[in-house]
Amino acid sequence: RARQAAEINIRAAFNFNRGLRATYFALGSMAWLLGPWALAAAMIMVTWLIWSREFASHSRAVLLDPPPRDLSKP
């Protein structure tokens, strides 16, 4: 049951992240009303926002940091 619950949680997080990215880009695309240059600027800002939250975040750095070795075991 724990494995099944974990798999459901993984799928839910994956779909939540996709929906959040779509929302960010949808809000950024509203800049089209101000013209093509505003749209380009908004898309660059949204792309930077997503990159900084997903790939340059402190949480990701913590997860990628290897756990300390137990030096008491040979």
C-alpha positions in Angstrom: 0.0 0.0 0.0 2.9 2.4 0.8 4.3 1.9 -2.7 0.9 2.5 -4.3 0.4 5.6 -2.2 3.9 6.9 -3.2 3.1 6.3 -6.9 -0.2 8.2 -6.7 1.6 11.0 -4.9 4.3 11.2 -7.6 1.7 11.4 -10.4 -0.2 14.0 -8.5 2.9 16.2 -8.0 3.8 15.8 -11.7 0.4 16.9 -12.9 0.3 19.8 -10.4 3.6 21.1 -11.6 2.5 20.9 -15.2 -0.7 22.8 -14.4 1.3 25.4 -12.5 3.7 25.9 -15.5 0.7 26.2 -17.8 -0.9 28.9 -15.5 2.4 30.9 -15.5 2.6 30.9 -19.3 -1.1 31.7 -19.6 -0.8 34.7 -17.4 2.4 35.7 -19.3 0.6 35.4 -22.6 -1.8 38.1 -21.6 1.0 40.5 -22.3 0.1 40.0 -26.0 -2.6 42.6 -25.5 0.3 45.1 -25.1 2.1 44.0 -28.2 4.6 41.4 -29.4 7.6 42.9 -27.5 5.7 42.8 -24.3 4.8 39.2 -25.0 8.5 38.3 -25.6 9.5 40.1 -22.4 6.8 38.3 -20.4 7.8 34.9 -21.8 11.4 35.5 -20.9 10.4 36.5 -17.4 8.1 33.4 -17.0 10.8 31.1 -18.3 13.3 32.6 -15.8 10.7 32.2 -13.0 10.1 28.6 -13.8 13.8 27.9 -14.2 14.7 29.5 -10.9 11.9 27.7 -9.0 12.7 24.3 -10.5 16.4 24.1 -11.2 18.0 26.8 -9.1 16.1 26.4 -5.9 17.5 25.7 -2.4 15.1 22.7 -2.1 16.6 21.1 -5.2 20.1 21.7 -3.9 19.2 19.9 -0.6 17.7 17.0 -2.5 20.8 16.6 -4.7 23.2 16.8 -1.8 24.4 13.2 -1.0 23.6 12.0 2.5 26.6 11.9 4.9 28.4 8.6 5.1 28.3 6.6 8.3 31.9 6.4 9.3 31.3 3.9 12.0 30.7 1.1 9.5 33.6 -0.5 7.7 
